[in-house]
Each structure stands twice: as C-alpha cells, then as structure tokens.
Amino acid sequence: MSASLTDMMEAGRIVVRAEGNMVSDMNGEKVMFSTRTGKYYNLGSVGGRIWDLIAAPVVIGQVVDALAAEYEVDREDCEWEVGAFLRQMYRESLIEVRSF
C-alpha cells in the first residue's frame, strides 16, 4: 500500500528506492539517471547518504536518526530536511513510500 505525499513523514512510514535508476559516485557526491524519465539528478553528499540508507525498505524515522547522529544535527531540523528531500524524490517517482 502506498502512502500519500502529505502523510509521508507520519510515524512508521517506510521508504525504499524505486526501480529504474542508475547511480554513480562523482567526487564524493552521488549522481543519478532515471531510466524512466530520462532526467539526471545530483543528490549531493547528504542526499547520496540518504540514497544509501534506503537501499532496502526502512522506516523514515530510522533514516532521520542515522543522519542526525552522523552529522550531529538537531533531530527536528534533520527530520524537516529529510522530509523535504524525500518529498521531492517522491514527486519525481524516484522512491516508494509505504505503510506497514
């Protein structure tokens, strides 16, 4: 079951990469090509780290916890930034968001 964009950050949502994307490392940043849309994306270093964390289905809160610890940032700020990034990825059909 897919979640809607508006309730994406609701507790317990699961996120995972969508199929059809080719990713490469370039100078410490991840770049991606969507074979479905023909678009290129620069995920940057933090976006690339998020991409790594969602290789397998994972609860969004676990992604936030991992990043907040790794980058030593406030969890609330991290949650907001991760949410914005994931919403954009969802709009571009690069990820899937699921309920339990």
Secondary structure, DSSP 8 states (H G I E B T S, - for coil): -B--STTTTSTT-EEEE-SSEEEEEETTEEEEEETTT--EEEEHHHHHHHHHHTSS-EEHHHHHHHHHHHHT--HHHHHHHHHHHHHHHHHTT-EEEE--
